[in-house]
Amino acid sequence: QVRLVESGGGLVQPGGSLRLSCAASGITLRFFDMGWYRQAPGKQRELVARITSGGNTDYADSVKGRFTISRDNAKNTVSLQMNNLKPEDTAVYYCNANLASIAYWGQGTRVTVSS
């Protein structure tokens, strides 16, 4: 059974930090391109950050300089370090794994940035 499980979400004040993790089972993540997506209330799901199987990264303009995506292939996990959080970052964050035509999604973890 393939599972992606996100964790680390919660309530944080503006300017604070959170670290999201995505733990995989049933697949070996080192072969997959990985991404973090988010969906805010009333908005479409958007790509936040991605990291390829080769370790190349890319970020949405809105999070550049604040978020960092990384992978630990030995632990079969992918993380998203989020610093200087803003209310606009409030959303459900999803982990995604892609390999050719194969795609898997986690269930999401909620991040709320509010004072």
N, C-alpha and C positions, 0 to 999 in steps of 0.2 A: 504494500500500500504506500502510495506517495503522499507525503504530507509536508507542508510548509507551515510553520507555526511562528507567528510574530509575538514579541513580548517587549515590554519596556515603556509602553504608553502610559499616560496619566495626565494629571493636572499640574501645570507649571506656570509660574508668573512670567510676564514678559521679561526678556533678558536672561532667563534661565536656560538650562540645558537638559536634554534627555538623550539617552542612547537606546535605540531600537535594535533588536536582534531578530534574526530569522533563522530558525533551526530546521533542517531538512532531514527527512527520513525516506527511505525507498529510492533515492537518487543520489548520485555523487555530484555535488555542486561544481566541482572543478571543471567539469565539461560544459557547464551552462553559463550563458550570459545572464546576469542578475540585475534586477531593477527594484527600486522602491517607488511606489506610486502613492498618491493620496487623493482623497475625495472629500471635499468640504460640502457642508449642507447646501443643497440647491445648485451644485456645480458638477461638472463632469470630472471623471477621474483623469489625473494628469501625472505625467512622469516627473519625478523629483530628482532622481539620480540613478545612474546605471554604472555597472562595472562588467566588463567583458571577461570571458574566460582567461584572456591574456593579461588582465589587470588594468586595462585602460578605463578611465572614468570620464563621465560627463554629468553636468548638472543643469537643472533649470536655472534661468537667470535669477529668479526670485530667491534662490537659496545659495548661490555661489558665494564662497567665502565664509559661509556659516555652517553648512552641512558637509560631512565627509562620509562617503561610502567606502567600505572595506570588506574584504573577504578573508576567511580563515579556512582554507580548503582542508587542512588537517582536522579541524573541528566540524567541518561541513556546515558552516554558518556564514551569514552575511550580516553586516551591521550598518547602521546609519547613526553617526554621531551628529546631533543637532545642537548647535550653540546659538546664543543670542536669539532665542525664540521670540517670535512676534505673534500677535493675535491672528494675523493672516495665515499662520501655519496650522491653525486649528483644523483638524481633519481626521479621518480614519486613514491610516497608513497601511499599505498592502505590500507584501513581498511577492516578487514574480521571478520565475525561472524559465528561461527559453533555450531551446536547442532545436534548430531547424524548425520543423512544424510542431514540435512538442512545447507546450506551455503549461505551467502550473502556477496556481495562486494560493496564497495564504488566506486566512479568514479576516485579517485586519486587526489592528490595534489602534485604539482611539487616543489622540493627542489633543488636549485642550490647553490653550495658552490664554490665560485671563488673570486680571488683577482682582 
